[in-house]
Amino acid sequence: LAHHGHDGESPAAAAAAAASARATATSQAAASASSSALLGRARLQTTFDSAAGMSLDDTEWAAILALGRARHVKRGTCVYKQGDDNNRSLYQVSRGSLRAEREAAPNAPKQVLGLVEAGSVANEQAFLAGGGTRETMWADTDVRLYEIEFDKAALFFGTNRQLEVKFLHEVGAG
């Protein structure tokens, strides 16, 4: 079922915008080498996947994004908190950017890990492996994202194995 946000953007339009943003992000990936490997993985992986023929096309991304719900998040809003063992959602940023922070120990200063830009995903480790969220994610700008719950994705991929392999390769590699 397709989810539309307040601005009427469909998952297909979001997928096309995300593909464009991924291409831009890939060209900027070399400049952001100091970013966390966790956050830069999706941008860097896109270049490899394109060469290997394993990247998801716009239609495939639209089908996956349709599993989720579109969310508009205002700048400064927390999207999810570090240590949430019940959060196995994947977040695909279609517009704006998220800022990842990690607290090494309780009451320790927070470390900024980097930004998750449009066209990239966040919380992929918890989505793929469980074990809770590993960082706190804040809207660094006003953000439009898709939140895809693990259980919905598992049901969908249970009947779409070829798409599952491509998805896991693109999101989980690195």
C-alpha positions in Angstrom: 0.0 0.0 0.0 1.4 3.3 -1.0 1.8 5.9 1.6 1.7 9.6 0.7 2.9 12.4 2.9 1.4 15.8 3.3 3.0 17.0 0.1 1.6 14.1 -1.9 4.9 12.6 -2.8 4.5 9.0 -3.7 7.1 6.2 -2.9 7.9 6.1 -6.7 8.7 9.9 -6.7 10.7 9.5 -3.4 12.6 6.6 -4.9 13.5 8.7 -8.0 14.5 11.6 -5.8 16.5 9.2 -3.6 18.3 7.7 -6.6 19.3 11.2 -7.7 20.4 12.0 -4.2 22.4 8.7 -4.0 24.2 9.6 -7.2 25.1 13.0 -5.8 26.0 11.5 -2.4 28.3 8.9 -4.2 30.2 11.7 -5.9 30.6 13.4 -2.5 31.6 10.2 -0.7 35.4 10.7 -1.2 35.2 14.1 0.5 33.5 12.6 3.5 36.0 9.9 4.2 36.3 11.0 7.8 32.6 10.2 8.3 31.7 7.1 10.3 31.8 3.9 8.2 28.3 3.0 9.5 26.9 6.2 8.0 28.9 6.4 4.8 28.4 2.8 3.9 25.2 3.3 1.8 26.8 6.1 -0.3 30.0 4.2 -0.9 28.2 1.0 -1.6 26.1 2.5 -4.4 29.2 2.9 -6.6 30.2 -0.7 -6.1 26.7 -2.1 -6.6 26.2 -0.2 -9.8 29.3 -1.9 -11.2 28.2 -5.3 -9.9 24.6 -5.0 -11.2 23.2 -5.5 -7.7 21.8 -2.1 -7.0 18.1 -1.5 -6.6 16.4 0.4 -9.3 13.8 3.1 -8.8 10.9 0.7 -9.2 12.4 -1.8 -6.6 13.0 1.0 -4.1 9.4 2.3 -4.6 8.1 -1.2 -3.8 10.2 -1.3 -0.6 9.4 2.2 0.4 5.7 1.4 0.0 6.1 -1.0 2.9 6.9 1.9 5.2 5.3 5.1 6.3 6.4 8.5 5.1 7.3 10.8 7.9 8.0 14.5 8.0 10.4 15.3 10.9 11.2 18.9 12.0 14.7 20.0 12.5 16.0 19.2 16.0 13.5 16.3 16.6 14.8 13.0 17.8 14.0 10.2 15.3 15.3 7.4 17.6 17.4 7.0 20.6 20.5 4.9 21.2 19.9 1.6 23.0 16.2 1.1 22.0 16.1 -2.7 21.8 12.6 -2.7 20.3 13.5 -0.6 17.2 14.3 -2.7 14.2 13.0 -0.1 11.7 15.1 1.0 8.7 15.0 4.7 7.9 15.5 5.8 4.3 16.1 9.6 4.0 14.4 11.0 0.9 15.0 14.7 1.8 17.1 16.5 4.3 19.7 15.0 6.6 19.9 13.2 10.0 22.7 13.7 12.5 24.0 10.6 14.4 25.3 10.9 17.9 26.6 8.2 20.3 27.1 8.3 24.0 30.1 6.0 24.9 29.0 5.7 28.6 26.1 7.0 30.6 26.4 10.7 31.2 29.5 10.9 28.9 29.7 13.7 26.3 27.9 12.7 23.1 30.1 12.1 20.1 28.8 13.3 16.7 29.3 10.4 14.2 28.2 12.2 11.1 25.3 12.9 8.8 22.9 10.6 6.9 22.1 12.5 3.8 19.1 12.1 1.3 19.4 8.8 -0.5 21.0 6.9 2.4 19.6 4.7 5.1 20.0 4.7 8.9 19.6 2.0 11.6 20.6 -0.7 9.1 22.5 -2.7 11.8 19.5 -3.0 14.1 17.3 -3.7 11.1 19.4 -6.5 9.8 20.8 -8.0 13.0 18.7 -6.8 15.9 20.3 -5.9 19.2 18.9 -2.4 19.4 19.9 1.0 18.0 23.5 1.9 18.2 23.2 5.7 18.0 20.7 8.5 18.6 19.5 10.1 15.4 18.4 13.7 15.2 16.8 15.6 12.3 19.7 18.0 11.4 17.3 19.7 8.9 13.6 19.3 8.2 13.5 15.7 6.9 11.3 13.5 4.9 12.0 9.8 5.5 10.4 6.4 5.2 10.3 4.2 8.2 10.2 0.5 7.2 9.5 -1.9 10.0 11.5 -5.2 10.0 8.4 -7.5 10.4 6.7 -5.9 7.3 9.9 -6.2 5.3 10.4 -9.8 6.3 6.9 -10.8 5.1 7.4 -8.9 1.8 10.8 -10.4 1.2 9.5 -13.9 2.0 7.7 -13.8 -1.3 10.3 -11.7 -3.2 13.6 -13.5 -2.7 15.5 -12.0 -5.7 14.6 -8.5 -4.5 15.6 -9.5 -0.9 19.1 -10.5 -2.1 19.5 -7.2 -3.9 18.2 -5.2 -0.9 20.5 -7.0 1.5 23.4 -6.6 -0.8 22.8 -2.8 -1.1 21.8 -2.0 2.5 23.9 -4.6 4.4 27.2 -4.7 2.5 30.2 -2.9 3.8 
